[in-house]
């Protein structure tokens, strides 16, 4: 991985000119969530949709 700085630069360039700090935080949070999910999947820590629904008491 190339480090955080290049990713921050790319994120800043991709945001619209009128972006707010909330927009920045949303993008950072989304990136972290996606990376965590990909890592969990590669480590075999996967859950089925049915399993997640069941854990929240939702109908399958």
VMD Tcl script that builds the backbone (N, CA, C; Angstrom):
set m [mol new atoms 180]
animate dup $m
set s [atomselect $m all]
$s set {name element resname resid chain x y z} {
  {N N UNK 1 A 0.839 -1.173 0.000}
  {CA C UNK 1 A 0.000 0.000 0.000}
  {C C UNK 1 A 0.883 1.235 0.000}
  {N N UNK 2 A 0.430 2.299 -0.639}
  {CA C UNK 2 A 1.234 3.493 -0.795}
  {C C UNK 2 A 1.175 4.460 0.364}
  {N N UNK 3 A 0.434 4.158 1.402}
  {CA C UNK 3 A 0.335 5.058 2.538}
  {C C UNK 3 A -0.910 5.910 2.487}
  {N N UNK 4 A -1.096 6.654 3.538}
  {CA C UNK 4 A -2.314 7.445 3.701}
  {C C UNK 4 A -2.266 8.753 2.907}
  {N N UNK 5 A -1.106 9.393 2.855}
  {CA C UNK 5 A -1.020 10.708 2.220}
  {C C UNK 5 A -1.505 10.720 0.771}
  {N N UNK 6 A -1.087 9.766 -0.059}
  {CA C UNK 6 A -1.599 9.785 -1.435}
  {C C UNK 6 A -3.118 9.607 -1.495}
  {N N UNK 7 A -3.653 8.800 -0.591}
  {CA C UNK 7 A -5.102 8.602 -0.559}
  {C C UNK 7 A -5.824 9.884 -0.149}
  {N N UNK 8 A -5.260 10.612 0.813}
  {CA C UNK 8 A -5.862 11.873 1.250}
  {C C UNK 8 A -5.832 12.883 0.107}
  {N N UNK 9 A -4.731 12.920 -0.601}
  {CA C UNK 9 A -4.629 13.840 -1.751}
  {C C UNK 9 A -5.675 13.508 -2.805}
  {N N UNK 10 A -5.829 12.217 -3.102}
  {CA C UNK 10 A -6.813 11.786 -4.100}
  {C C UNK 10 A -8.215 12.145 -3.636}
  {N N UNK 11 A -8.499 11.887 -2.361}
  {CA C UNK 11 A -9.811 12.212 -1.816}
  {C C UNK 11 A -10.092 13.708 -1.957}
  {N N UNK 12 A -9.113 14.543 -1.606}
  {CA C UNK 12 A -9.289 15.995 -1.696}
  {C C UNK 12 A -9.536 16.429 -3.135}
  {N N UNK 13 A -8.828 15.843 -4.066}
  {CA C UNK 13 A -9.010 16.201 -5.473}
  {C C UNK 13 A -10.374 15.782 -5.996}
  {N N UNK 14 A -10.917 14.665 -5.481}
  {CA C UNK 14 A -12.193 14.147 -5.964}
  {C C UNK 14 A -13.403 14.858 -5.368}
  {N N UNK 15 A -13.220 15.556 -4.239}
  {CA C UNK 15 A -14.341 16.256 -3.611}
  {C C UNK 15 A -14.711 17.507 -4.409}
  {N N UNK 16 A -15.990 17.860 -4.392}
  {CA C UNK 16 A -16.387 19.107 -5.058}
  {C C UNK 16 A -15.808 20.315 -4.325}
  {N N UNK 17 A -15.732 21.431 -5.011}
  {CA C UNK 17 A -15.157 22.651 -4.433}
  {C C UNK 17 A -15.899 23.111 -3.187}
  {N N UNK 18 A -17.196 22.840 -3.118}
  {CA C UNK 18 A -17.988 23.303 -1.969}
  {C C UNK 18 A -18.137 22.234 -0.884}
  {N N UNK 19 A -17.238 21.255 -0.872}
  {CA C UNK 19 A -17.294 20.179 0.123}
  {C C UNK 19 A -17.116 20.732 1.533}
  {N N UNK 20 A -17.782 20.070 2.470}
  {CA C UNK 20 A -17.683 20.465 3.877}
  {C C UNK 20 A -16.819 19.450 4.617}
  {N N UNK 21 A -16.495 19.773 5.875}
  {CA C UNK 21 A -15.752 18.819 6.696}
  {C C UNK 21 A -16.578 17.549 6.888}
  {N N UNK 22 A -17.901 17.689 6.968}
  {CA C UNK 22 A -18.759 16.497 7.076}
  {C C UNK 22 A -18.600 15.601 5.857}
  {N N UNK 23 A -18.486 16.197 4.667}
  {CA C UNK 23 A -18.267 15.410 3.450}
  {C C UNK 23 A -16.946 14.654 3.528}
  {N N UNK 24 A -15.918 15.320 4.023}
  {CA C UNK 24 A -14.603 14.693 4.160}
  {C C UNK 24 A -14.692 13.505 5.114}
  {N N UNK 25 A -15.309 13.725 6.270}
  {CA C UNK 25 A -15.425 12.666 7.270}
  {C C UNK 25 A -16.239 11.488 6.743}
  {N N UNK 26 A -17.278 11.768 5.992}
  {CA C UNK 26 A -18.089 10.699 5.416}
  {C C UNK 26 A -17.255 9.848 4.460}
  {N N UNK 27 A -16.471 10.490 3.628}
  {CA C UNK 27 A -15.616 9.753 2.694}
  {C C UNK 27 A -14.577 8.914 3.429}
  {N N UNK 28 A -13.970 9.469 4.469}
  {CA C UNK 28 A -12.967 8.743 5.248}
  {C C UNK 28 A -13.617 7.540 5.934}
  {N N UNK 29 A -14.778 7.751 6.560}
  {CA C UNK 29 A -15.470 6.663 7.237}
  {C C UNK 29 A -15.842 5.559 6.256}
  {N N UNK 30 A -16.349 5.943 5.097}
  {CA C UNK 30 A -16.729 4.954 4.084}
  {C C UNK 30 A -15.521 4.140 3.640}
  {N N UNK 31 A -14.405 4.807 3.402}
  {CA C UNK 31 A -13.193 4.095 2.990}
  {C C UNK 31 A -12.726 3.130 4.070}
  {N N UNK 32 A -12.750 3.570 5.327}
  {CA C UNK 32 A -12.342 2.697 6.426}
  {C C UNK 32 A -13.271 1.487 6.532}
  {N N UNK 33 A -14.568 1.701 6.383}
  {CA C UNK 33 A -15.533 0.605 6.493}
  {C C UNK 33 A -15.321 -0.412 5.377}
  {N N UNK 34 A -15.087 0.065 4.168}
  {CA C UNK 34 A -14.863 -0.842 3.036}
  {C C UNK 34 A -13.583 -1.633 3.250}
  {N N UNK 35 A -12.508 -0.955 3.652}
  {CA C UNK 35 A -11.236 -1.655 3.885}
  {C C UNK 35 A -11.363 -2.696 4.999}
  {N N UNK 36 A -12.093 -2.356 6.065}
  {CA C UNK 36 A -12.284 -3.312 7.163}
  {C C UNK 36 A -13.078 -4.527 6.687}
  {N N UNK 37 A -14.087 -4.293 5.876}
  {CA C UNK 37 A -14.881 -5.395 5.338}
  {C C UNK 37 A -14.072 -6.297 4.425}
  {N N UNK 38 A -13.268 -5.705 3.569}
  {CA C UNK 38 A -12.422 -6.494 2.674}
  {C C UNK 38 A -11.406 -7.314 3.459}
  {N N UNK 39 A -10.832 -6.712 4.500}
  {CA C UNK 39 A -9.871 -7.431 5.337}
  {C C UNK 39 A -10.552 -8.588 6.055}
  {N N UNK 40 A -11.719 -8.344 6.613}
  {CA C UNK 40 A -12.446 -9.405 7.312}
  {C C UNK 40 A -12.764 -10.553 6.360}
  {N N UNK 41 A -13.170 -10.217 5.158}
  {CA C UNK 41 A -13.473 -11.249 4.171}
  {C C UNK 41 A -12.249 -12.056 3.795}
  {N N UNK 42 A -11.127 -11.392 3.630}
  {CA C UNK 42 A -9.905 -12.106 3.256}
  {C C UNK 42 A -9.388 -12.977 4.398}
  {N N UNK 43 A -9.782 -12.637 5.631}
  {CA C UNK 43 A -9.391 -13.429 6.795}
  {C C UNK 43 A -10.416 -14.516 7.116}
  {N N UNK 44 A -11.432 -14.638 6.265}
  {CA C UNK 44 A -12.438 -15.677 6.460}
  {C C UNK 44 A -13.518 -15.320 7.454}
  {N N UNK 45 A -13.556 -14.085 7.895}
  {CA C UNK 45 A -14.595 -13.663 8.840}
  {C C UNK 45 A -15.778 -13.121 8.057}
  {N N UNK 46 A -16.610 -14.046 7.594}
  {CA C UNK 46 A -17.757 -13.682 6.767}
  {C C UNK 46 A -19.044 -14.096 7.455}
  {N N UNK 47 A -20.110 -13.358 7.168}
  {CA C UNK 47 A -21.430 -13.696 7.666}
  {C C UNK 47 A -22.399 -13.668 6.500}
  {N N UNK 48 A -23.365 -14.556 6.540}
  {CA C UNK 48 A -24.378 -14.564 5.497}
  {C C UNK 48 A -25.392 -13.464 5.782}
  {N N UNK 49 A -26.130 -13.073 4.754}
  {CA C UNK 49 A -27.183 -12.077 4.933}
  {C C UNK 49 A -28.214 -12.606 5.924}
  {N N UNK 50 A -28.561 -13.879 5.793}
  {CA C UNK 50 A -29.515 -14.484 6.714}
  {C C UNK 50 A -29.037 -14.437 8.154}
  {N N UNK 51 A -27.753 -14.686 8.362}
  {CA C UNK 51 A -27.197 -14.632 9.708}
  {C C UNK 51 A -27.239 -13.248 10.313}
  {N N UNK 52 A -26.953 -12.254 9.507}
  {CA C UNK 52 A -27.006 -10.865 9.981}
  {C C UNK 52 A -28.445 -10.483 10.298}
  {N N UNK 53 A -29.368 -10.838 9.396}
  {CA C UNK 53 A -30.775 -10.520 9.626}
  {C C UNK 53 A -31.267 -11.169 10.909}
  {N N UNK 54 A -30.870 -12.431 11.124}
  {CA C UNK 54 A -31.297 -13.151 12.320}
  {C C UNK 54 A -30.749 -12.477 13.577}
  {N N UNK 55 A -29.498 -12.034 13.541}
  {CA C UNK 55 A -28.897 -11.409 14.720}
  {C C UNK 55 A -29.587 -10.096 15.092}
  {N N UNK 56 A -30.242 -9.447 14.123}
  {CA C UNK 56 A -30.968 -8.218 14.397}
  {C C UNK 56 A -32.473 -8.453 14.545}
  {N N UNK 57 A -32.880 -9.738 14.536}
  {CA C UNK 57 A -34.294 -10.071 14.698}
  {C C UNK 57 A -35.158 -9.708 13.509}
  {N N UNK 58 A -34.545 -9.668 12.327}
  {CA C UNK 58 A -35.274 -9.335 11.105}
  {C C UNK 58 A -35.718 -10.605 10.396}
  {N N UNK 59 A -36.811 -10.543 9.656}
  {CA C UNK 59 A -37.233 -11.745 8.918}
  {C C UNK 59 A -36.246 -12.072 7.799}
  {N N UNK 60 A -36.127 -13.343 7.539}
  {CA C UNK 60 A -35.216 -13.755 6.460}
  {C C UNK 60 A -35.970 -13.666 5.189}
}
mol reanalyze $m
mol bondsrecalc $m
mol representation Tube
mol addrep $m
